[in-house]
Amino acid sequence: MKHLLLLLCGLAIARFSSAQDFCGRVNTSFRAGESITFKVYYNLGKMFVGAGEASFTTSLEKYNGHDVYHVIGDGKTFRTYDWIFKVRDRYESYIDTLTMKPLRFIRNVNEGGYKINQNAAFNHDAGTVTNEKGAVFKTPPCIQDVISAIYYARNIDFSKYKPNDKIPFPMYRTTKSTTSISVISARKK
């Protein structure tokens, strides 16, 4: 019984330490003013066709008294493909510069006529998120949204991990939180 108690305490401390390590990121990988654009391809069997673009921009702003990175992700199909499947998506995240945690998440999606608009405000001290309808949901510590997770992951020290290691982290999605897992596939030298 004594050994079982010691084992459980050790696991709890390791889990807490791991969560604290995950929560304690400092931004070293990007700056305000950064802009990245990707070309989006559609796979037609063995041929890839450029069908659109996704761009991300980062600026430094104030949000509710916090210095934040305001990250905007825009995705759209090229106009020549709009008649097939028109995409006009905008994702925004307001990420606290000190904690790398999101304070606000906005999602406006229009994909082939399917539309969704989300607006979520995070309260990390209370462990909650409030959506655009005023509904409040409990969240685990260190929760990320889909955009903040990308920028947060850019600051992970991957030298601590081996191929096939998994890095679980909580992610806010629509009206609930889920666990996303990043898998380390290979390491470049």
N, C-alpha and C positions, 0 to 999 in steps of 0.2 A: 504493500500500500504506500509506504514511504517513497519507494522508487517511482511508482506511478505518479504520485503528487509532484515529485521533482521533475519528471518527464513533462507533465502537463504545464508546470510553471515555465520550464525551458522553452517549450513550444509557444506559449503565450508571449514570452519576452521576445522570441525570435520573430513572431508574427507582428508584434507591436513595432519592433525595430525595423522590420521590412516596410511596414506601412509608413513609419516616420521617414524612412529614407525616401520612399516614393513621394511623400508630401513635401519634402524639403528641397525642392529643385530651385536652382538659381539659373537665370537665363544667361547662357554664354554662347548661344548659337545664332541669334538674329537680333536685328536692331530696328527701331522705328524707321520708316522710310523704305524698308525692303519691299520689293515687288517681284513676284515669280509668276511666270505664265507657262502653262503646259498645253500641248496640243493633245486633244482627245481623239482616239482612233476607234473605229468600228471594225470588228473582225468579220470579213466575208470569206470564210473558209481559209485559204492560204494567203489572202490579200488583206492588208490593213488600209483602210481609207480614213483620211483625216476628216473628222465630222464636226469638230468644235474646239473650244478652248476653255480652260479653267485658269483663272488668275487669282492670286492672293496678294493683298497689299496690307501693310502694317503701318499704323501711325500711333503716336503717343498722344493721349488725351486724358482728361479728368472725367471720372464717373463716380458720382456719390462721394466725392471727397478723396477718392483713390486715384493714384496714377495708374493708368491702364494702357495696355496695348490694344488698340482697336483693330482687329483683324477682319478683313472682308474677303470672302471667297465668292467669286462670280463664276458661274458656269453657263455656257450657251452653245447651242449648235450654230454652225455656219448657216447663213441665210439660204444657201442653196439646198440645205437639207431640212429647212423648216417645214416644207410641205409634207415630208415623210414623218418627222417626229420633232416638234419644236421644243427646245429646252431653254428656259430662262430661270436659273436658280441663283439665289443670293443667300449666303450664310454670313452671319456676323457674330463675333465673340468679343467681349470686353474682358480682358485677362489682367488681373492684378499683377503689377510689375514685381512686387516683392514675393508673392507666394506662388505665382503662376497658376492660380485657380481662377476659373471663370466667375464673373460677377453677373453677366447678362449674356443671353444667347438669343439670336433672332434667326429664324429660318423662313424664307419665302421661296417656295418651290412651285414651278409651273413646268411640268413635264408631260408633253403630249395632251394637254388639257386637264391633267390631274394636278390639283392645286392644294397646297397646305401652307398655312402660316402659323408660325410658332413664335412666342415671345416668352422667355423664361428668365426669372430673376433668382439668383442664388443667394442664400443666406448661410454661409459656411459655419458661423458661430452657432446658429440654431439647428444646423443640419437639415435644411429644407430648401425646396425650390418652389416658386410660385409661377404658375403658367399664365397665359394670356386670358384665361377665363376666371382667374382669381383662385383656382384650386391650389392647395398647398400639399406637397408631397415630402415625406421624409427621405433623406438621402444619406448615403454612407460618407465618411470623411474622404476628402481628396477627390471628390467627383469631378469629372471633366465633361465638356460637351464635345461634339464631333470636331469642331475647329480647334478648340483649346487643346484637345488631346494630341493633335498633329504637332502643334508648336511645343507642347510639353515634352513629347517623345523626342523631339530634336535635341533636348537637353539631357537625355539619359546617357549615363556613362556605360556604353556597351562593352567596355573592356572588362567589366565585372561579370559578364555573362559568356556562356559557351553556346555553340550551335545547338539548336533544339530547346534551349531554355525558354521558359514562358514568363512573361511579365504581365500579370493580371492587374487591371485597374478599373474602377467604377466609371461608368459613362451614363449620362442623362440622355434618355431617348423618349421623346413625346411626353408621356405621363408617368414614366417609371425610370428606375435606374437598372442597368444591366452591367454585367462584367464583360469587358472586352479583354482580349488577350493578344499581346504582341508576341510573336514567335521569332526568335533569332535564327535565321536560316544559314548565314555564313558570315565570316568576318574577313574583311579585306586587310591586307598587310601593307 
